[in-house]
Amino acid sequence: QGEGKMSKSKGNVIYADTLVDFFGVDAVRYFVLHEMPFDNDGVISWELMVERFNSDLANVLGNLVSRTISMTNKYFDGVLTDTKDESVAGAMEVDTDLKDVALMTVEKVVRKMSELRVADAISEIWTLFKRCNKYIDETTPWILAKEEDKKSRLQTVLYNLAESISIGATLLYSFMPETSEKILEYFGTNKRSLEDMNKFGLLMSGTTVAKDPEILFKRLELEEVLKKVETLNLNGNKEDTEGVDVEAKAVIEYDDFAKLQIQVGQIVKCEEVPKSKKLLCSQVKVGN
């Protein structure tokens, strides 16, 4: 944990089930797979967990899903429609770029996983989610909604977002299954097969999004989390010692200590034990 290795004697051990109680199973999956690369040591601390939870899960992913569904409900009663409207200046460029990123993400994730680079594969998925957030800033749906003649373009923007998020959610299934299923359910669609992941636009036009979905990841306050952790540690220490009656033994006299015979041995031979992969047989010379 943090700067040093975990140790019970240091009291800095963090157990997986305790993390799940605080952050949920999928958040712990995300952190362990993304922050602890294959065949390398990783760093874990409460502070780092909260930081990643807020920045990656709540801000990037949770906020993206919430904004897209909220705007779809607000402007079109929750109905997604693919009008393919690129009449606004620059629309074709931003739409094409978003679609290219979505489809290239599929290829990149497959390639990273074939190399067992799980952390990098997850990073690629988050690159797609970040691109979706940028797409919202580029297309400014809240401005399009103010003009009636831009309604068709707004429908295209929200559909492109929903389709890109659905692709990302399908890729996310192997790493965060519960979150993936929730997102796909919110957008009224299902997980896709890998064979269909090279196509953009499979989300059926006319699909209805969830009316009032729960927030995927609620932001956490570090101070509150640390207070709960401190309480948990105090209660844990109390439980460890409660009801334990340790009887102190009498201190021995010097004459008793003098009866001990302490000798130094010299290892003269050490060989592997036949038919064993881990055992060694040592010959030790003590005295004569």
C-alpha positions as CSV (number, residue, x, y, z in Angstrom):
1,Q,0.0,0.0,0.0
2,G,1.3,3.5,-0.9
3,E,5.1,3.7,-0.6
4,G,5.8,0.4,1.0
5,K,4.7,-3.3,0.8
6,M,1.6,-4.4,2.7
7,S,2.3,-6.0,6.0
8,K,0.0,-7.1,8.9
9,S,2.7,-6.0,11.4
10,K,2.6,-2.5,9.8
11,G,-1.2,-2.4,9.9
12,N,-1.4,-1.2,6.3
13,V,-3.2,-4.2,4.7
14,I,-6.2,-3.5,2.5
15,Y,-8.4,-6.5,1.8
16,A,-10.4,-6.9,-1.4
17,D,-13.7,-7.4,0.3
18,T,-13.2,-4.2,2.3
19,L,-12.6,-2.3,-0.9
20,V,-15.8,-3.8,-2.4
21,D,-17.8,-2.5,0.6
22,F,-16.6,1.0,-0.1
23,F,-16.4,1.2,-3.9
24,G,-18.4,-1.8,-5.4
25,V,-17.1,-4.9,-7.2
26,D,-16.7,-3.3,-10.7
27,A,-14.8,-0.3,-9.3
28,V,-12.3,-2.6,-7.6
29,R,-12.1,-4.7,-10.8
30,Y,-11.3,-1.5,-12.8
31,F,-8.6,-0.4,-10.3
32,V,-6.9,-3.7,-10.0
33,L,-6.9,-4.4,-13.8
34,H,-6.0,-0.9,-14.8
35,E,-3.5,0.2,-12.1
36,M,-1.7,-3.1,-11.7
37,P,-0.2,-4.1,-15.0
38,F,0.4,-7.8,-15.9
39,D,3.6,-9.2,-14.3
40,N,4.4,-5.9,-12.5
41,D,3.9,-4.6,-8.9
42,G,1.1,-2.1,-8.4
43,V,0.4,0.7,-5.9
44,I,-2.8,0.8,-4.0
45,S,-4.0,3.3,-1.4
46,W,-7.4,4.7,-0.2
47,E,-6.4,8.1,-1.7
48,L,-5.6,6.6,-5.1
49,M,-8.7,4.5,-5.1
50,V,-10.9,7.6,-4.5
51,E,-9.0,9.6,-7.1
52,R,-9.5,7.0,-9.8
53,F,-13.1,6.4,-8.8
54,N,-14.0,10.1,-9.1
55,S,-11.9,11.0,-12.2
56,D,-12.3,7.9,-14.4
57,L,-15.5,6.2,-13.2
58,A,-17.7,9.1,-12.0
59,N,-16.5,11.9,-14.2
60,V,-15.6,10.3,-17.5
61,L,-17.9,7.3,-17.7
62,G,-20.8,8.0,-15.3
63,N,-21.2,11.6,-16.3
64,L,-21.1,10.7,-20.0
65,V,-23.9,8.2,-19.7
66,S,-25.9,10.5,-17.4
67,R,-25.7,13.5,-19.8
68,T,-26.5,11.5,-22.9
69,I,-29.6,9.9,-21.4
70,S,-30.7,13.1,-19.7
71,M,-30.6,15.1,-23.0
72,T,-32.4,12.3,-24.9
73,N,-35.2,12.3,-22.4
74,K,-35.4,16.1,-22.2
75,Y,-35.4,16.9,-25.9
76,F,-37.0,13.8,-27.5
77,D,-38.9,12.0,-24.7
78,G,-36.2,9.3,-24.5
79,V,-36.4,8.2,-28.1
80,L,-33.2,7.8,-30.2
81,T,-33.5,8.5,-33.9
82,D,-30.7,8.1,-36.5
83,T,-31.5,10.9,-39.0
84,K,-27.9,11.0,-40.3
85,D,-28.1,14.8,-40.4
86,E,-24.7,16.4,-41.1
87,S,-26.1,19.7,-42.4
88,V,-24.4,21.8,-39.7
89,A,-21.0,23.2,-40.7
90,G,-18.2,20.8,-39.6
91,A,-20.7,18.1,-38.7
92,M,-19.4,15.5,-41.1
93,E,-15.8,15.9,-39.8
94,V,-16.7,15.5,-36.1
95,D,-19.1,12.6,-36.8
96,T,-16.6,10.7,-38.9
97,D,-13.9,11.2,-36.3
98,L,-16.1,9.9,-33.5
99,K,-17.1,6.8,-35.6
100,D,-13.5,6.1,-36.6
101,V,-12.4,6.3,-32.9
102,A,-15.2,3.9,-31.9
103,L,-14.3,1.3,-34.5
104,M,-10.6,1.6,-34.1
105,T,-11.0,1.1,-30.3
106,V,-12.4,-2.3,-31.0
107,E,-9.4,-3.3,-33.1
108,K,-7.0,-1.8,-30.5
109,V,-8.6,-3.6,-27.6
110,V,-8.5,-7.0,-29.4
111,R,-4.8,-6.4,-30.2
112,K,-3.9,-5.4,-26.6
113,M,-5.7,-8.4,-25.2
114,S,-4.0,-10.8,-27.6
115,E,-0.7,-9.5,-26.0
116,L,-2.2,-9.9,-22.5
117,R,-1.9,-6.1,-22.0
118,V,-5.1,-5.8,-20.0
119,A,-4.4,-2.4,-18.5
120,D,-3.7,-0.9,-22.0
121,A,-6.9,-2.5,-23.4
122,I,-9.0,-0.7,-20.6
123,S,-7.2,2.5,-21.4
124,E,-8.3,2.3,-25.0
125,I,-11.9,1.9,-23.9
126,W,-11.6,5.0,-21.8
127,T,-10.1,6.9,-24.7
128,L,-13.4,6.2,-26.5
129,F,-15.4,7.5,-23.6
130,K,-13.3,10.6,-23.4
131,R,-13.8,11.1,-27.1
132,C,-17.5,10.9,-26.6
133,N,-17.3,13.7,-23.9
134,K,-15.3,15.8,-26.4
135,Y,-18.0,15.2,-29.0
136,I,-20.6,16.7,-26.7
137,D,-18.5,19.8,-26.3
138,E,-17.9,20.0,-30.1
139,T,-21.6,19.6,-31.1
140,T,-23.1,21.6,-28.2
141,P,-26.5,19.8,-28.0
142,W,-27.9,22.5,-25.6
143,I,-27.4,25.1,-28.4
144,L,-28.9,22.9,-31.1
145,A,-32.0,22.4,-28.9
146,K,-32.8,26.1,-29.0
147,E,-33.4,26.1,-32.8
148,E,-36.2,24.1,-34.4
149,D,-34.4,23.6,-37.7
150,K,-31.5,22.0,-35.8
151,K,-33.8,19.3,-34.3
152,S,-32.8,16.7,-36.9
153,R,-29.1,17.4,-36.3
154,L,-29.6,17.1,-32.5
155,Q,-31.1,13.7,-33.0
156,T,-28.1,12.5,-35.0
157,V,-25.7,13.8,-32.3
158,L,-27.5,11.9,-29.5
159,Y,-27.8,8.8,-31.6
160,N,-24.0,8.9,-32.4
161,L,-23.3,9.2,-28.7
162,A,-25.6,6.4,-27.7
163,E,-24.1,4.1,-30.4
164,S,-20.5,4.9,-29.4
165,I,-21.3,4.4,-25.7
166,S,-22.9,1.0,-26.6
167,I,-19.8,-0.1,-28.4
168,G,-17.6,1.0,-25.4
169,A,-20.0,-0.8,-23.0
170,T,-19.8,-4.0,-24.9
171,L,-16.0,-3.9,-24.9
172,L,-16.2,-3.1,-21.1
173,Y,-18.1,-6.3,-20.4
174,S,-15.1,-8.5,-19.9
175,F,-13.7,-6.2,-17.2
176,M,-16.7,-4.6,-15.6
177,P,-19.7,-6.9,-16.4
178,E,-22.3,-5.3,-14.0
179,T,-21.6,-1.8,-15.2
180,S,-21.6,-2.9,-18.8
181,E,-25.0,-4.6,-18.4
182,K,-26.5,-1.5,-16.7
183,I,-25.3,0.8,-19.5
184,L,-26.6,-1.4,-22.3
185,E,-29.9,-1.7,-20.5
186,Y,-30.1,2.1,-20.1
187,F,-29.8,2.5,-23.8
188,G,-32.2,-0.3,-24.6
189,T,-29.8,-2.6,-26.3
190,N,-27.7,-5.8,-25.8
191,K,-24.1,-6.8,-25.7
192,R,-22.8,-7.4,-29.3
193,S,-20.8,-10.2,-30.7
194,L,-17.2,-9.5,-31.7
195,E,-18.1,-10.1,-35.3
196,D,-20.6,-7.2,-35.3
197,M,-18.2,-4.8,-33.6
198,N,-16.8,-3.6,-36.9
199,K,-20.0,-1.8,-37.8
200,F,-21.3,1.6,-36.6
201,G,-25.0,2.1,-36.5
202,L,-26.4,-1.2,-35.2
203,L,-28.4,0.5,-32.4
204,M,-32.0,0.5,-33.8
205,S,-33.4,3.9,-34.6
206,G,-36.5,4.4,-32.4
207,T,-34.9,2.8,-29.3
208,T,-36.0,4.3,-26.0
209,V,-33.5,5.0,-23.3
210,A,-34.2,4.6,-19.5
211,K,-36.4,7.3,-18.0
212,D,-34.7,7.6,-14.6
213,P,-31.6,5.5,-14.4
214,E,-29.6,5.3,-11.3
215,I,-26.2,7.1,-11.2
216,L,-23.5,4.6,-12.1
217,F,-20.8,6.0,-9.8
218,K,-21.5,8.7,-7.3
219,R,-18.5,10.9,-6.5
220,L,-16.8,10.2,-3.1
221,E,-15.3,12.7,-0.6
222,L,-11.9,11.5,0.4
223,E,-12.2,12.9,4.0
224,E,-15.4,10.9,4.5
225,V,-13.9,7.7,3.2
226,L,-10.8,8.1,5.4
227,K,-13.0,8.6,8.4
228,K,-14.9,5.4,7.7
229,V,-11.6,3.6,7.2
230,E,-10.3,4.8,10.5
231,T,-13.4,3.7,12.3
232,L,-13.2,0.3,10.6
233,N,-9.6,-0.1,11.6
234,L,-10.3,0.8,15.2
235,N,-13.2,-1.6,15.4
236,G,-11.1,-4.3,13.7
237,N,-8.3,-3.8,16.3
238,K,-10.8,-4.0,19.1
239,E,-12.3,-7.2,17.8
240,D,-8.8,-8.7,17.4
241,T,-8.0,-8.2,21.1
242,E,-11.4,-8.4,22.7
243,G,-11.8,-11.3,25.1
244,V,-8.2,-12.4,24.8
245,D,-6.6,-13.1,28.2
246,V,-2.8,-13.5,27.8
247,E,-1.0,-14.8,30.8
248,A,2.6,-13.5,31.2
249,K,5.2,-16.1,31.9
250,A,7.7,-15.7,34.7
251,V,11.1,-14.2,33.7
252,I,13.8,-17.0,33.9
253,E,16.8,-16.7,36.1
254,Y,20.3,-16.5,34.6
255,D,21.1,-20.0,35.8
256,D,18.2,-21.3,33.7
257,F,19.5,-19.3,30.7
258,A,22.9,-20.8,31.2
259,K,21.6,-24.3,30.7
260,L,20.8,-23.5,27.0
261,Q,23.2,-24.8,24.4
262,I,23.5,-22.6,21.4
263,Q,25.6,-23.8,18.5
264,V,26.4,-22.6,15.0
265,G,26.0,-25.1,12.1
266,Q,27.8,-25.1,8.8
267,I,25.9,-26.2,5.7
268,V,28.2,-28.6,3.9
269,K,25.8,-29.9,1.2
270,C,22.5,-28.9,-0.3
271,E,20.7,-30.9,-3.0
272,E,17.3,-31.1,-4.7
273,V,15.1,-33.9,-3.5
274,P,14.3,-36.3,-6.3
275,K,10.8,-36.1,-7.8
276,S,10.2,-32.8,-6.0
277,K,10.2,-29.3,-7.6
278,K,10.5,-27.3,-4.3
279,L,12.2,-29.4,-1.6
280,L,15.9,-29.2,-0.8
281,C,17.9,-31.6,1.4
282,S,20.7,-30.0,3.4
283,Q,23.5,-31.6,5.4
284,V,24.5,-29.4,8.4
285,K,27.7,-29.9,10.4
286,V,27.2,-29.0,14.1
287,G,30.3,-29.2,16.3
288,N,32.2,-32.4,15.5
